[in-house]
């Protein structure tokens, strides 16, 4: 397992090594990432975490325009996302047809633009990547590279961003219904989201 502080190096591993999985910092905890078109990498994450494939995974994108490449976004959804992205809001949207079904159960995909600078560089270079917490399913998520290494997962690299802020996970909101529906209360109060519309 390579440890690097260079987001471009971590992105290159994802781009040039099919099936590659890395851990990287976000605005909350460390996540496990592979490119969303990399089926081998997605299946590898499920094995690493011991995760049920039917639960889906949040996907990080670098921007709203990039979100449009994997999801269908209407005008009022776009207006709301512009108020909270980058930020700890994960939005469930209608997936485009070519998204892997593991990432889009029931034809829906959860997207977020992370405000963490390394995560932004990573997604800006490698494209959309998975963002499931770096921990075995059911255990506490890692907030440092040392905690990731102590778990000793079968991954290719850790992007070292020091200690992540921790706290609450991103707020997960279904925007395919209107008004939006809260799936998981998190760092952005759902009431704040409702008041914004």
N, C-alpha and C positions, 0 to 999 in steps of 0.2 A: 504494500500500500504506500503510494507516494504522498508526501505532504508538501503542498506548495502554497505560497502566498500570491501567486500570479494567476489571476482569473483567466487570462488569455491561454496560459498553459493548460489549465483545467478544461477550458472550452475545446482546445485542440484534442485532448484525450477523448472527449465525447464525440467529436466530429470524425476523427481518424481511426478510432478503435471500435468496431461494431460490437455491441453488447456491453460497452463500457458503462459503469455506474460510479458516480462520485458523491461525496458528501460536501455540502457547502452551507455557508451561513445565510440566514434570512433575518428579517426584522424581529423575529421571535426566537426560533430555535434553528438548529442545523437540519437540513433536509437531504434526502437522497434523490439524486437527479440522473436521468438518462434522457436522450432526445425522444420526443414523443413518436417519431416514426420508427424508432429502434425497438422492434417487437422483442428481440432477445434481451435487451436491456430492461424492458418493462417486466418481462417474466422473471428475470433475475432478481429484480427488486422484490417481487412478491415472495420469492423463495427466501431471500435475505431476511425479510421482515416476518415471514410466516403469516402473511396477510391474506385475507379472503378477497379473491379477485372481484367479487360482486360489489365491493365497497367503493370501487373507483379510486382515483387519485386526483388531487388538485394539480393543475398545470400552471407554471410560471411563464408569462410572456413579458417581453421587454417594453411593450407599449400597447396602447389601444389599437393602432393600425395592425399590429401583429396579432392581436386578439381576433380581428376580423378575418384572419386567414384560417382560423380553426373553429370559429363560432359565428352564428348569425346574430347580429345586434341591431335592434331597431332604434329609432330616434330617442325614445324616452329612456331606454336602457343605457344608451350612449351618454345621455345627459347626466344620469346618475353616476356612471363610472368615472366620468371626467371630474366629478367632485371628490372622489375617494381614491383614485389611483394617481400615482403610486401610493400604496397603503395596505393596511392589514384587513382588506375586504376581499374575500374570495366569492366570485359571482358565478352562479350556475346559469348557463346559457344553452341555447340549442346548438348542438355540435354540427359541424359540417360533415358530409358523408364519408370523408376519407379518414376520419379520426378513429384510432384503434378502439374497439368496443370495451376494452378494459378501462380506458380513460373516459369513455362516454356511455356508461350504463343508461339504458332507457333513452339513448339519443341525446343525452345532456352532458355537458362538460363544465367543470369548475375551473375558473381562471382567476389569476391575480397578477398584478404588477407590483413586485416587491420594491420598497424604497431602499433596501440595502444596496450600497454601491457595488459590492462584489457580485451580488445576484443579478444586478442590472447589466454589468459587463458580461457576465456569463450568458445570460439569455440574449443579450444584444449580439453576441458572437456566435453562439451555438444554436440559436433559435429556441422555440418553446421546449421546456424541459419539465419533467415530473417534479412535484414538490410534496413528498410524503415525509413525515418526520423521521429523523435518523435514530431509530430505536427498534428493538424487537416489538412486534405488535403487543399492545397492552402494558408496555413499560414506559417509564418517563423518557421524554425526548432529550437528546444531547444538546448542551448549550456551549460546549467547547470541543476543539479538535481532540483533546485528551480523552474526553468522555466517549467520543466516537471510536478512538483507537482502543480504549479499554473494552468496548463491546466486541472489537475485533471482527467486524463484518467482512464478508468477501466482496470488497469494493476495490476500485483501481486507484483512487486518489481522494485526498481530503483537501479542499480549498480552505486554507487557514485564515480566518478573519478574526481570530481571537475569540473572546467570550461574546456570545450573542446575548441580546437583551433579555430573552426569556419572557416571562409574564404570560398573558393569555394568548392562545392561538388566534389566527385570523378569524374574523366573523364570516360565517358561511351563509350566504343568502341566495335563495332561488329567485331569479329575475324572470323566469319563464311564466310565472303567474304575476298578476298585478292587482292590488299592491303586492310588493315583494313579500316572500315568506322566509322567516328566519329558521335555518336548519341547525345552526350552532352559534350561540352567543359568544362573542370573543372580544378582541381588542377594540373594535369600533362598536359602540353601543347601538343595538338595532334601532332603538328609538331615534337616535341621531340620523340614521339612514332614512327612516320613515318621514322625519321632519324635513328632510332635504327635498322631498318630492311634494 
